[in-house]
Amino acid sequence: MTVRTRAAAVATAALVAAGIGLTGSAAAAEGGPMDKKTFLEALSSGGDGAEKLLRLHFRGLIEGLEAANAALRRRGDTSLYCLPLGMIVQPQWLIDATKRYYDRYDNIPEAMPVAAVATIVLQDAYPCPTATANPEHGEVR
């Protein structure tokens, strides 16, 4: 993925996240999206409540992204990411993968919504075919 494409993906993911109102605990109190700091604090707290909140947040994020993918496919556009047919993303997998992404790229701005980073994680793990549509990856044109 090129830098320009990645920037467009991040912008799209941030808009999708904002559009479906995905917020985390501390961020929700302030009315904004869950950011890097809130995400990492929730992970490091070790509390069962924080873990449940993260799983709930990521379940909503996944459902919102799947809804966005369905809308994109209906319009004939390429999906944000392309899962193998029948695969379901589990919240804990996406939480763990997002944490690894933050660890790998420690220069991600604190204010970037975790939804944008999680979308990039999914795009990296499950890229869409670029040349032609692939029904095995849920792409229908």
N, CA and C of each residue as an Amber inpcrd file, in Angstrom:
protein
   423
   0.8520000  -1.1610000   0.0000000   0.0000000   0.0000000   0.0000000
   0.9030000   1.2300000   0.0000000   0.6650000   2.1490000  -0.8810000
   1.4780000   3.3560000  -0.9640000   1.1360000   4.3080000   0.1820000
   2.0070000   5.2740000   0.4100000   1.7710000   6.2550000   1.4660000
   0.4780000   7.0160000   1.1950000   0.2720000   7.3970000  -0.0600000
  -0.9450000   8.1350000  -0.4180000  -2.1890000   7.2680000  -0.1970000
  -2.1100000   6.0030000  -0.6030000  -3.2370000   5.0880000  -0.4190000
  -3.5010000   4.8740000   1.0600000  -2.4280000   4.7070000   1.8480000
  -2.5850000   4.5080000   3.2880000  -3.2290000   5.7420000   3.9170000
  -2.8030000   6.9250000   3.4920000  -3.3920000   8.1590000   4.0280000
  -4.8800000   8.2220000   3.7040000  -5.2420000   7.8300000   2.4940000
  -6.6560000   7.8110000   2.1100000  -7.4140000   6.7820000   2.9440000
  -6.7880000   5.6300000   3.2060000  -7.4220000   4.5920000   4.0120000
  -7.6540000   5.0710000   5.4340000  -6.6650000   5.7540000   5.9870000
  -6.8080000   6.2820000   7.3450000  -7.9300000   7.3080000   7.3990000
  -7.9690000   8.1940000   6.4100000  -9.0220000   9.2150000   6.3730000
 -10.3900000   8.5580000   6.2510000 -10.5100000   7.5540000   5.3860000
 -11.7720000   6.8420000   5.2210000 -12.1810000   6.1630000   6.5150000
 -11.2240000   5.4940000   7.1480000 -11.5240000   4.7870000   8.3930000
 -11.9680000   5.7560000   9.4840000 -11.3080000   6.9010000   9.5640000
 -11.6830000   7.8930000  10.5680000 -13.0940000   8.4130000  10.3140000
 -13.4310000   8.6370000   9.0390000 -14.7770000   9.0990000   8.7080000
 -15.8240000   8.0410000   9.0180000 -15.4960000   6.7820000   8.7120000
 -16.4200000   5.6880000   9.0050000 -16.6350000   5.6080000  10.5080000
 -15.5470000   5.6660000  11.2670000 -15.6540000   5.5650000  12.7210000
 -16.4790000   6.7130000  13.2820000 -16.2240000   7.9130000  12.7990000
 -16.9770000   9.0710000  13.2790000 -18.4400000   8.9690000  12.8740000
 -18.6810000   8.4800000  11.6810000 -20.0420000   8.3960000  11.1650000
 -20.9150000   7.4140000  11.9140000 -20.3130000   6.3760000  12.4640000
 -21.1170000   5.4020000  13.2020000 -20.9790000   5.5820000  14.7020000
 -20.2630000   6.6450000  15.1200000 -20.2480000   7.0210000  16.5270000
 -19.5550000   6.0530000  17.4500000 -18.4340000   5.4780000  17.0320000
 -17.7230000   4.5440000  17.8860000 -16.9000000   5.3060000  18.9050000
 -17.2010000   5.0930000  20.1870000 -16.4650000   5.7890000  21.2250000
 -16.0700000   4.8300000  22.3290000 -15.0040000   5.1700000  23.0150000
 -14.5240000   4.3710000  24.1390000 -14.9300000   5.0160000  25.4430000
 -14.5280000   4.4140000  26.5580000 -14.9730000   4.8690000  27.8710000
 -14.5890000   6.3120000  28.1650000 -13.3030000   6.6150000  28.2580000
 -12.8860000   7.9850000  28.5630000 -13.2500000   8.9180000  27.4150000
 -13.0580000   8.4400000  26.2060000 -13.3750000   9.2670000  25.0450000
 -14.8760000   9.5370000  24.9640000 -15.6700000   8.5610000  25.3440000
 -17.1210000   8.7430000  25.2770000 -17.5690000   9.8590000  26.2060000
 -16.9250000   9.9410000  27.3560000 -17.2840000  11.0020000  28.2920000
 -17.0060000  12.3720000  27.6920000 -16.0140000  12.4460000  26.8310000
 -15.6610000  13.7020000  26.1810000 -16.3340000  13.8300000  24.8130000
 -17.0130000  12.8030000  24.3500000 -17.7380000  12.8560000  23.0960000
 -16.8930000  12.6040000  21.8650000 -15.7120000  12.0400000  22.0090000
 -14.8450000  11.7910000  20.8590000 -14.5700000  10.3140000  20.6880000
 -13.9000000   9.9750000  19.5940000 -13.5600000   8.5710000  19.3410000
 -12.4710000   8.0780000  20.2880000 -12.4260000   6.7710000  20.4920000
 -11.3590000   6.1880000  21.2990000 -10.0360000   6.4410000  20.5930000
  -9.0660000   6.9620000  21.3240000  -7.7660000   7.2420000  20.7380000
  -6.7240000   6.2550000  21.2520000  -5.4940000   6.4270000  20.7820000
  -4.3900000   5.5400000  21.1340000  -4.1910000   5.4700000  22.6470000
  -4.1820000   6.6330000  23.2940000  -3.9390000   6.6850000  24.7350000
  -5.0120000   5.9180000  25.5030000  -6.2700000   6.1540000  25.1680000
  -7.3750000   5.4740000  25.8520000  -7.2910000   3.9670000  25.6400000
  -7.0030000   3.5660000  24.4020000  -6.8800000   2.1460000  24.0600000
  -5.7720000   1.4880000  24.8710000  -4.5830000   2.0900000  24.8620000
  -3.4430000   1.4980000  25.5660000  -3.6510000   1.5010000  27.0800000
  -4.2870000   2.5330000  27.6110000  -4.5850000   2.5620000  29.0460000
  -5.5630000   1.4620000  29.4270000  -6.5650000   1.2460000  28.5970000
  -7.5390000   0.1900000  28.8610000  -6.8660000  -1.1780000  28.8350000
  -5.9420000  -1.3650000  27.8910000  -5.2240000  -2.6370000  27.8110000
  -4.3370000  -2.8630000  29.0220000  -3.6680000  -1.8130000  29.4650000
  -2.7110000  -1.9660000  30.5570000  -3.3680000  -1.9860000  31.9320000
  -4.6320000  -1.5960000  32.0260000  -5.2970000  -1.5480000  33.3250000
  -5.4510000  -2.9380000  33.9310000  -5.5630000  -3.9440000  33.0600000
  -5.6840000  -5.3090000  33.5420000  -7.0220000  -5.6360000  34.1670000
  -7.9120000  -4.6710000  34.2170000  -9.2170000  -4.9160000  34.8140000
 -10.1560000  -5.6370000  33.8730000 -10.9950000  -6.4860000  34.4360000
 -11.9650000  -7.2290000  33.6330000 -12.9550000  -6.2910000  32.9630000
 -13.3260000  -5.2150000  33.6510000 -14.2610000  -4.2570000  33.0740000
 -13.6920000  -3.5670000  31.8490000 -12.4000000  -3.2040000  31.9060000
 -11.7540000  -2.5510000  30.7690000 -11.6580000  -3.5080000  29.5820000
 -11.3540000  -4.7650000  29.8630000 -11.2730000  -5.7580000  28.7840000
 -12.6350000  -5.9530000  28.1250000 -13.6760000  -6.0270000  28.9290000
 -15.0310000  -6.1850000  28.3850000 -15.4250000  -4.9730000  27.5530000
 -15.0660000  -3.7820000  28.0400000 -15.3750000  -2.5640000  27.3000000
 -14.6500000  -2.5560000  25.9500000 -13.3710000  -2.9500000  25.9520000
 -12.6230000  -2.9980000  24.6950000 -13.2490000  -3.9880000  23.7210000
 -13.6130000  -5.1730000  24.2170000 -14.2400000  -6.1700000  23.3240000
 -15.5610000  -5.6360000  22.7760000 -16.3390000  -4.9670000  23.6110000
 -17.6030000  -4.3830000  23.1540000 -17.3410000  -3.2880000  22.1200000
 -16.3770000  -2.4300000  22.4020000 -16.0150000  -1.3600000  21.4670000
 -15.5840000  -1.9490000  20.1240000 -14.7200000  -2.9600000  20.1600000
 -14.2330000  -3.5500000  18.9220000 -15.3140000  -4.3520000  18.2120000
 -16.2670000  -4.9240000  18.9430000 -17.3980000  -5.5980000  18.2890000
 -18.1930000  -4.5640000  17.4930000 -18.4450000  -3.4020000  18.0880000
 -19.1490000  -2.3350000  17.3700000 -18.3580000  -1.8240000  16.1890000
 -17.0530000  -1.6980000  16.3670000 -16.1920000  -1.2610000  15.2730000
 -16.2610000  -2.2440000  14.1030000 -16.1470000  -3.5190000  14.4110000
 -16.2040000  -4.5570000  13.3720000 -17.5580000  -4.5190000  12.6580000
 -18.6360000  -4.4200000  13.4130000 -19.9620000  -4.3740000  12.7980000
 -20.1180000  -3.1420000  11.9180000 -19.6020000  -2.0080000  12.3690000
 -19.6670000  -0.7890000  11.5650000 -18.8630000  -0.8990000  10.2860000
 -17.6780000  -1.4900000  10.3820000 -16.8420000  -1.6570000   9.1860000
 -17.4620000  -2.6550000   8.2110000 -18.0880000  -3.6870000   8.7370000
 -18.7710000  -4.6470000   7.8620000 -19.9460000  -3.9790000   7.1580000
 -20.6680000  -3.1110000   7.8800000 -21.7680000  -2.3610000   7.2580000
 -21.2210000  -1.4250000   6.1790000 -20.0910000  -0.7800000   6.4520000
 -19.4720000   0.0960000   5.4500000 -19.0440000  -0.7130000   4.2290000
 -18.4680000  -1.8960000   4.4490000 -18.0760000  -2.7510000   3.3280000
 -19.2850000  -3.1450000   2.4850000 -20.3720000  -3.4990000   3.1390000
 -21.5840000  -3.8790000   2.3960000 -22.0860000  -2.7080000   1.5580000
 -22.0740000  -1.5080000   2.1340000 -22.5240000  -0.3240000   1.3910000
 -21.5990000  -0.0450000   0.2090000 -20.3060000  -0.1880000   0.4080000
 -19.3540000   0.0230000  -0.6890000 -19.5830000  -0.9810000  -1.8140000
 -19.7940000  -2.2420000  -1.4510000 -20.0310000  -3.2770000  -2.4780000
 -21.3240000  -3.0020000  -3.2370000 -22.3760000  -2.5730000  -2.5290000
 -23.6450000  -2.2640000  -3.2040000 -23.4710000  -1.1440000  -4.2190000
 -22.5840000  -0.2020000  -3.9340000 -22.3250000   0.9060000  -4.8620000
 -21.3620000   0.5140000  -5.9720000 -20.7810000  -0.6760000  -5.8780000
 -19.8230000  -1.1090000  -6.8840000 -18.4020000  -0.6690000  -6.5760000
 -18.1600000  -0.1670000  -5.3770000 -16.8220000   0.2660000  -4.9750000
 -16.0860000  -0.8790000  -4.2880000 -14.7920000  -0.7310000  -4.1760000
 -13.9670000  -1.7270000  -3.5070000 -14.1400000  -1.6080000  -2.0020000
 -14.1920000  -2.7460000  -1.3440000 -14.3320000  -2.7920000   0.1030000
 -13.0980000  -2.2210000   0.7930000 -13.2470000  -1.8630000   2.0600000
 -12.1200000  -1.3920000   2.8600000 -11.0980000  -2.5100000   3.0580000
 -11.5800000  -3.7300000   3.2250000 -10.7540000  -4.9270000   3.3730000
 -11.6060000  -6.0960000   2.9060000 -10.9680000  -7.2380000   2.6220000
 -11.7100000  -8.3660000   2.0460000 -11.4050000  -9.6530000   2.8110000
 -12.3370000 -10.0520000   3.6580000 -12.1900000 -11.2970000   4.4040000
 -12.4710000 -12.4740000   3.4880000 -11.8340000 -13.6150000   3.7610000
 -12.2380000 -14.8250000   3.0340000 -13.7060000 -15.1120000   3.3270000
 -14.3990000 -15.6390000   2.3370000 -15.8230000 -15.9300000   2.4570000
 -16.0910000 -16.7700000   3.7040000 -17.0400000 -16.3550000   4.5020000
 -17.4250000 -17.0900000   5.7020000 -16.6220000 -16.7440000   6.9480000
 -15.5660000 -15.9650000   6.8080000 -14.7470000 -15.6100000   7.9670000
 -15.3800000 -14.4630000   8.7430000 -15.2710000 -14.5320000  10.0460000
 -15.7690000 -13.4790000  10.9310000 -14.5970000 -13.0020000  11.7760000
 -14.3950000 -11.7010000  11.8160000 -13.3370000 -11.1340000  12.6390000
 -13.8010000 -11.1400000  14.0890000 -12.9830000 -11.6790000  14.9570000
 -13.2960000 -11.7040000  16.3790000 -12.7040000 -10.4670000  17.0580000
 -13.4370000  -9.8450000  17.9690000 -12.9360000  -8.6440000  18.6300000
 -11.5650000  -8.8200000  19.2840000 -11.3550000  -9.9380000  19.9710000
 -10.0670000 -10.1190000  20.6610000  -8.9180000 -10.1880000  19.6730000
  -9.1460000 -10.8220000  18.5130000  -8.0830000 -10.8710000  17.5050000
  -7.7390000  -9.4570000  17.0470000  -8.7510000  -8.6300000  16.7920000
  -8.5030000  -7.2760000  16.3060000  -7.8590000  -6.4100000  17.3900000
  -8.2420000  -6.6030000  18.6360000  -7.5890000  -5.8830000  19.7430000
  -6.1040000  -6.2320000  19.7710000  -5.7920000  -7.5280000  19.7470000
  -4.3960000  -7.9710000  19.8040000  -3.6050000  -7.4810000  18.5920000
  -4.2100000  -7.5630000  17.4110000  -3.5280000  -7.1280000  16.1880000
  -3.3120000  -5.6170000  16.1910000  -4.2730000  -4.8680000  16.7250000
  -4.1350000  -3.4150000  16.8120000  -3.0210000  -3.0510000  17.7910000
  -2.9260000  -3.7550000  18.9010000  -1.8520000  -3.5180000  19.8690000
  -0.4960000  -3.7910000  19.2240000  -0.3860000  -4.8810000  18.4850000
   0.8820000  -5.1850000  17.7900000   1.2240000  -4.0870000  16.7870000
   0.2140000  -3.5490000  16.1210000   0.4440000  -2.4760000  15.1530000
   0.9740000  -1.2280000  15.8690000   0.3640000  -0.8730000  16.9900000
   0.8540000   0.2680000  17.7800000   2.2980000   0.0210000  18.2440000
   2.5970000  -1.2030000  18.6530000   3.9590000  -1.5290000  19.0860000
   4.9510000  -1.3910000  17.9360000   4.5480000  -1.8090000  16.7550000
   5.4260000  -1.7710000  15.5800000   5.6200000  -0.3410000  15.0740000
   4.5840000   0.4650000  15.1180000   4.6290000   1.8400000  14.6060000
   4.3510000   2.8020000  15.7600000   5.3470000   3.0210000  16.5870000
   5.1500000   3.8130000  17.7930000   4.9890000   5.3050000  17.5340000
   5.1410000   5.7380000  16.2940000   4.9880000   7.1630000  15.9840000
   3.5550000   7.5350000  15.5590000   2.6190000   6.6300000  15.7220000
   1.2160000   6.9410000  15.4090000   0.7500000   8.0290000  16.3790000
   0.1640000   9.1020000  15.8720000  -0.2750000  10.1940000  16.7540000
  -1.2730000   9.7210000  17.8050000  -1.1490000  10.2720000  18.9980000
  -2.0460000   9.9180000  20.1130000  -3.5130000  10.1540000  19.7610000
  -3.7880000  11.2120000  19.0120000  -5.1710000  11.5940000  18.7300000
  -5.8200000  10.7930000  17.6000000  -5.0470000   9.9820000  16.8680000
  -5.6440000   9.2100000  15.7790000  -6.6210000   8.1840000  16.3570000
  -7.8350000   8.1660000  15.8620000  -8.8110000   7.2050000  16.3910000
  -8.3390000   5.7620000  16.2360000  -8.5650000   4.9760000  17.2560000
  -8.1850000   3.5740000  17.2100000  -8.9260000   2.8750000  16.0680000
 -10.1100000   3.3700000  15.7000000 -10.8580000   2.7850000  14.5880000
 -10.0820000   2.8940000  13.2820000  -9.3710000   3.9990000  13.0920000
  -8.5770000   4.1700000  11.8720000  -7.4330000   3.1670000  11.8410000
  -6.7810000   2.9840000  12.9700000  -5.6630000   2.0410000  13.0450000
  -6.1740000   0.6120000  12.8640000  -7.2860000   0.2700000  13.5010000
  -7.8440000  -1.0750000  13.3660000  -8.2490000  -1.3550000  11.9150000
  -8.7310000  -0.3440000  11.2230000  -9.0720000  -0.5150000   9.8060000
  -7.8300000  -0.8180000   8.9860000  -6.7510000  -0.1150000   9.2560000
  -5.4870000  -0.3750000   8.5550000  -4.9980000  -1.7910000   8.8560000
  -5.1530000  -2.2230000  10.1000000  -4.7700000  -3.5900000  10.4780000
  -5.5350000  -4.5930000   9.6150000  -6.8450000  -4.3730000   9.4780000
  -7.6590000  -5.2760000   8.6570000  -7.2630000  -5.1950000   7.1840000
  -6.9560000  -3.9970000   6.6960000  -6.5410000  -3.8440000   5.3030000
  -5.2160000  -4.5560000   5.0460000  -4.3110000  -4.4870000   5.9940000
  -3.0250000  -5.1780000   5.8380000  -3.1860000  -6.6930000   5.8920000
  -4.0470000  -7.1610000   6.8050000  -4.2420000  -8.6050000   6.9740000
  -5.0920000  -9.2140000   5.8600000  -6.0490000  -8.4390000   5.3610000
  -7.0080000  -8.9430000   4.3690000  -7.1870000  -7.9380000   3.2320000
  -6.1250000  -7.7450000   2.4470000  -6.2400000  -6.7810000   1.3440000
  -7.2170000  -7.2750000   0.2800000  -7.8150000  -6.3240000  -0.3870000
  -8.7300000  -6.6550000  -1.4760000  -7.9300000  -6.8280000  -2.7690000
  -8.3600000  -7.7460000  -3.6030000  -7.7220000  -7.8810000  -4.9180000
  -7.8790000  -6.5780000  -5.6860000  -6.8510000  -6.1920000  -6.4140000
  -6.9160000  -4.9170000  -7.1160000  -7.2740000  -5.0490000  -8.5870000
  -6.8950000  -6.1350000  -9.2240000  -7.1110000  -6.2480000 -10.6660000
  -8.5730000  -6.5460000 -11.0020000  -9.1410000  -7.5560000 -10.3670000
 -10.5200000  -7.9350000 -10.6630000 -11.2220000  -8.3050000  -9.3660000
 -12.5320000  -8.3210000  -9.4110000 -13.3040000  -8.7240000  -8.2360000
 -13.0760000 -10.2050000  -7.9770000 -13.0810000 -10.5940000  -6.7140000
 -12.8410000 -11.9670000  -6.3220000 -13.9450000 -12.4130000  -5.3700000
 -14.8930000 -13.2390000  -5.8480000 -15.9960000 -13.6630000  -4.9990000
 -15.5330000 -14.4240000  -3.7530000 -14.3460000 -15.0600000  -3.8050000
 -13.8440000 -15.7810000  -2.6310000 -13.5380000 -14.8200000  -1.4950000
 -13.3390000 -13.5460000  -1.7890000 -13.0490000 -12.5610000  -0.7540000
 -14.2540000 -11.6380000  -0.5380000 -15.4260000 -12.0610000  -0.9350000
 -16.6310000 -11.2970000  -0.6910000 -16.7960000 -10.1000000  -1.6210000
 -15.9400000  -9.9760000  -2.6170000 -16.0480000  -8.8620000  -3.5620000
 -17.0620000  -9.2270000  -4.6380000 -18.0680000  -8.4380000  -4.7700000
 -19.0900000  -8.6580000  -5.7910000 -19.2520000  -7.3670000  -6.5700000
 -19.1480000  -7.4590000  -7.8720000 -19.3230000  -6.2620000  -8.7140000
 -20.3780000  -6.5020000  -9.7470000
